[in-house]
Structure formats: C-alpha cells, structure tokens
C-alpha cells in the first residue's frame, strides 16, 4: 500500500499555517513518519467516526499504524505557531486528542467548533485566530534590554519546543530527502546542503527520515508522511 498525499498552500493566514494536506488508506498497514519541526492538527475519519489531535514536533522518524478505509486531513502550522492552551514544548514527540461531540463538532479551548474540510480550512483557522487560540509569538521579541544569546535560545525552545540546531538539522534532512526522491545524486545533495560527506547524510536520513538514499528512490510501495521543501535557509 502507498499513501498518496495531496497538499496545498493556504490562501490566507500564511504566517500561522504552512499548508494543508489530505490522503486516504485502503488497507490496514503502517507508515513511516519523518521528523518535522512544526505542530499539526490532524483529522481522521474512519468507520463513521471523527478523531482529532494536535501532534507536536517530531525529533526522529517513527512508525505509525494506519487504519483501513480511513480519510486523513491535516493542517500544518508554521514554526512557532501555538494552539492554546497546549504549549508546543509539552507535546514534542507526542500529541493531544480533542473531544468530538455527538454532532461532530470539535472541542478546543473549552468551546466547540465546526470541523473544517480541506477546502474551507481558512475559515476554521480564522475563527481560532480571532478567538485567541491560534497564535504565533515573535521569537525575537523580548521586553527590556537586548537579550543574551542564552535568553534567546531559551525563549526559542520554549516557543518551538526545539533548539535552533535541532530545527536546522530536521529541516535540512527533509530538504535532502526531497532532493534525493526527486532524482538528484547524493554528492549534489551533500554539497548543496553542507553535509560533511555521504556517511553524514546517510546517518541523518536514517535518524530523521527512516529511509536510505536508495530507499527514497526505489521504495514505491512504502508509505511515509510526505516530504516537503524548505526555504533556502533551513531553520530560519
């Protein structure tokens, strides 16, 4: 089985939402979830039921179960965006489930909200933002005198749940995996992204993506969370 992901950028609120995605399964299986730096709201419909959770950043590749005949829809938040009252630092490598009422509405922050669709996610995001539940603190903004490097690093980790180094490493390896999947050879990727050598790249792929360079090109039937392209400076 192979999960095929459809995804798109959002038309509005690009400062708090990176993009949305959807996919569906046919048979029960497992998938590899690559490490990533952001939180995601994930909606799963299976056997007539809706399940909703907020997944935190993931610091390593993991294997996750995939139920049969399920539809998945996700909202990937931008780095540093927080869904109150769930600080990102508290859900690194974890998740928070949200109750769903009998009428199919989602309980977030003590109120119930109409479940979004892939097509109307902007309206859902706008309502959460206007209610003060979906926010993106400016990582560099601190009151008083200019902060020390240690203070900036501490605030960065408090907001994102990760260190700047971890963010850079995860973004870089996702970019590397995307380049390899698209057919570039390992030497080009090593040079473009600043890895020391092939061994350095291979180690990062095993830890953060759960695939080898060869596997990214040949595992056509392997299911994994879709890779995404980062900007020219990963971690920025």
Secondary structure, DSSP 8 states (H G I E B T S, - for coil): -----EEEE-SS-TTTEEEEEEEE-SS-EEEEE--BSS-EEEEEEETTEEEEEEE--BSS-EEEEE-TTEEEEEEEE-TTEEETTB-GGGSTT-EEEE-B-TTS-EEETTEEE----SSSHHHHHHHHHHTT-EEE--TT--SSS---HHHHHHHHHHHHSS-HHHHHHHHHHHHHHHHHHTT--HHHHHHHHT-SSHHHHHHHIIIIIS--HHHHHH-TT--B-------SSTT-
